Structures are given as structure tokens and as C-alpha cells.
Amino acid sequence: MSGLNPTSSVSCKTCDDVLPLLREQSSLYSKLEAVARKQRSLISLDDSRPLLDVLAQRQKLTTELTMIAGKLKHVREEWDAYTATLAAEDREEANRLVNDVKERLTRLVAQDEEDARLLSAKKEETACMLRATYTTAQAVSAYGAPAGGAEHGGLLREES
């Protein structure tokens, strides 16, 4: 593999590492999509305990993706120069992997936005139910304890 321009921060060794990193990145995004689908199903089922585990899995994958992005930063900055050093087959694979990651990321962002809307709606629904419960409890409290107190069993009796 030939080197990039003399002032480039991308070295030949680094170039050799890029395709495996792009493959790993694509694989991690695939895993992240699977975890996101699981997250969606748990949100729909209102099952919060396993949802926390899924969110921890997402965090782990996101951390790994951040590390890979850091390793690829210098190549992204000089993508055209990098791909110019590749054989046609490798260049096609690199471009395919980058496009694959972009598409996956777009889907993940859209799904996360929809999940956020779903969670917000569920939160509002829960808040409404809590307000209704509180209002009902206040009404029961106001009407359930007559002036005579509890010794009358909570019922007003007519005095003879």
C-alpha cells in the first residue's frame, strides 16, 4: 500500500487497520440496532426492569463505537486520500461499510426519537393516572369522614 501525502497524519500502518475497524464498526451498529429493537419491545410492554439491562447494553456498545470513531478520526478527515491508496475492491468495501454505518445510524436516531415520544406519552399517561388517583383519594377523604367522626362508622345518623 502506498503512503498518503507527506504532510498527512494517516500512516500506511493506520491505513491497513482501517478496513477491520470499519467492519467492526458496522458489526457494532448492527448489534446496536438489535438492542434498540429489544428496547422498543420492552417500552411497548411497560417492562422497566429488563429495559435497564438493555440500556446498559446500549451504553457498552456506544462506548465501543466511540473508541472506534476515535481511531478512525484521522482517516475520516482525509477520506479521499485514504481511499485513493486502496485497491478497487477494498475501496468499494470501505465505501459500502461507511454507507452502511450512516444508514444504520439514521435508522437508530429515528427509532430513538420515536421511542422518546412513546416514553413521553407513557409518562404523561402515568401522570394523568396519578393525578386522578390523588383527586379520587381527596374526594373519598372529604366525603368519607363526616362531622360525627369515625365512631359512627363514617355514616351520618339521624338523631332521635
SVG drawing of the C-alpha trace seen along z (x, -y; Angstrom):
<svg xmlns="http://www.w3.org/2000/svg" viewBox="-86 -18 92 26">
<polyline fill="none" stroke="black" stroke-width="0.4" points="0.0,0.0 1.4,-3.4 1.5,-6.2 -0.5,-9.4 0.8,-12.8 3.9,-13.6 2.1,-16.0 -0.8,-13.5 -1.4,-12.3 -2.6,-8.9 0.2,-6.4 0.3,-3.2 0.1,-1.1 -3.0,-3.0 -4.5,-2.5 -4.1,1.2 -6.1,1.1 -9.0,-0.9 -10.9,1.8 -11.0,4.1 -12.1,1.1 -14.8,0.3 -16.0,3.9 -16.1,3.9 -17.9,0.6 -20.6,1.9 -21.0,5.0 -21.4,3.0 -24.0,0.8 -25.8,4.0 -25.8,5.2 -26.9,1.7 -29.9,2.0 -30.8,5.4 -30.6,4.0 -32.7,1.0 -35.4,3.3 -35.4,5.1 -35.6,1.7 -38.7,0.8 -40.5,4.0 -39.8,3.5 -41.0,-0.1 -44.2,1.1 -44.7,3.8 -44.0,1.3 -41.4,3.7 -38.8,1.4 -36.6,3.9 -35.2,5.6 -35.2,2.2 -32.5,1.0 -30.3,4.0 -30.9,3.2 -29.9,-0.4 -26.7,0.8 -26.0,3.0 -26.6,-0.1 -24.2,-2.1 -21.5,0.6 -21.9,0.7 -21.9,-3.1 -18.6,-3.2 -17.1,-0.7 -18.3,-2.7 -16.9,-5.9 -13.5,-4.2 -13.6,-3.1 -14.7,-6.5 -11.6,-8.0 -9.3,-5.6 -10.9,-6.4 -11.0,-10.2 -7.8,-10.9 -8.9,-8.8 -12.3,-10.5 -10.5,-13.8 -8.7,-12.6 -11.1,-10.0 -10.4,-10.7 -6.7,-10.4 -7.2,-7.2 -9.5,-5.6 -7.0,-6.6 -4.5,-4.2 -6.8,-1.2 -7.3,1.4 -10.6,1.0 -12.2,3.9 -11.1,2.6 -12.2,-1.0 -15.7,0.4 -15.8,2.3 -14.7,-0.8 -17.3,-3.0 -20.0,-0.3 -19.2,0.0 -19.3,-3.7 -22.6,-4.0 -23.9,-1.0 -23.0,-2.7 -24.6,-6.0 -27.8,-4.2 -27.9,-2.3 -27.2,-5.4 -30.0,-7.2 -32.4,-4.4 -31.2,-4.3 -31.7,-8.0 -35.2,-7.8 -36.1,-4.9 -34.7,-6.6 -36.8,-9.7 -39.9,-7.6 -39.0,-5.7 -38.6,-9.1 -42.1,-10.1 -43.5,-6.8 -41.9,-7.2 -43.1,-10.7 -46.7,-9.6 -46.4,-6.8 -45.1,-9.3 -48.0,-11.7 -50.4,-8.8 -48.9,-7.8 -49.0,-11.4 -52.7,-11.6 -53.5,-8.4 -51.6,-9.6 -53.5,-12.9 -56.8,-11.0 -55.8,-8.8 -54.9,-11.8 -58.1,-13.6 -60.1,-10.4 -58.3,-10.0 -59.1,-13.6 -62.7,-13.2 -63.0,-10.0 -61.3,-11.7 -63.6,-14.7 -66.8,-12.7 -65.8,-9.7 -65.3,-11.3 -68.5,-13.0 -68.6,-15.6 -69.5,-13.0 -66.2,-11.2 -65.3,-7.5 -67.3,-6.4 -70.4,-6.5 -68.9,-4.2 -68.4,-7.1 -72.2,-7.4 -74.4,-10.3 -77.1,-9.2 -80.3,-10.9 -80.6,-11.9 -84.0,-11.0"/>
</svg>
